[in-house]
Amino acid sequence: MGIRTDLAVEAHEMSRNDAEKIEGVELSKTEHGKISRTVVDVTNDEGAKAIGKQKGRYITIEAPDLKYSLDDYEYVCNMIADELRQLCVGEKTLVAGLGNRDITPDALGSETVSRLIVTSHIKKHMPDAIGEEYSDVCAIAPGVMGTTGIETLDVIKSVSDSVKPDTIIAIDALAGADISRVCTTVQIADTGIAPGSGVGNDRAGINEETLGVKVIAIGVPTVIAAELISGGDLPDEFSSLVVTTRDIDLVIERMSKTIANGINMALHKNLTFRDIESIID
């Protein structure tokens, strides 16, 4: 059974024995109550090949009670904001919400974009109407090739070439391999993203190499392969099935708000969690 996961922390776990250290991969972990932060740094080609991930930094935030705890919700929003403040460069940011808005487990990107404070149009046409605490932010939900007929990369590149951002943040639903991480985990990576890779539907990579701009990827594992749940005991005709949690509507709402709040706080200086919550529903 070929196990596929978009999470670097899971790829690392599946590529080593407890006594092994993978050359070219560094891992560190901190905890705050039930919330954990794990950083996987892939430092060379050997490490990248060993775990099947590109060189770069992968930050995984695990919060099992995020769906139900308001305290954890606020804490994780601030964690995401802190990470993005360190990763984003320049003054202008383009946020791309990937995925299919008509399929709930794949709607994370578009739902997140709908909760962003976008300001590029105001900065351009009415600069005196907005305070200095608001940075230059624009956003797009490019859809999927099955409904647009256009590669997602091509849509983002066209927009990027036009608006010329300093940083692109790409948001997408991911596939996980550990059921405990599905719908409870946020991964932030400075490597960009390959849409659909976790479910075997690889699209053109959205990264600095293809776009010429720094790309930060944010994702949440919303599905897991059915064969992982069954222990691999599935007929061949069901081997491509993926499953999700029955409260996926709640998950997408909470996770999209969490990521959007983190982005809003990171990009718009001096705005607090309470400020953002009062502006965005």
Secondary structure, 3 states (H helix, E strand, C coil): CCCCCCCHHHHHHHCCCCCCCCCCEEEEEEEECCEEEEEEEECCHHHHHHHCCCCEEEEEEECCCCCCCHHHHHHHHHHHHHHHHHHCCCCEEEEEECCCCCCHHHCHHHHHHCCCCCCHHHHHHCHHHCCCCCCEEEEECCCCHHHHCCCHHHHHHHHHHHHCCCEEEEEEEEEECCCCCCCCEEEEECCCECCCHHHCCCCCCECHHHHCCEEEEEEEEEEEEHHHHCCCCCCHHHCCCEECCCCHHHHHHHHHHHHHHHHHHHHCCCCCHHHHHHHCC
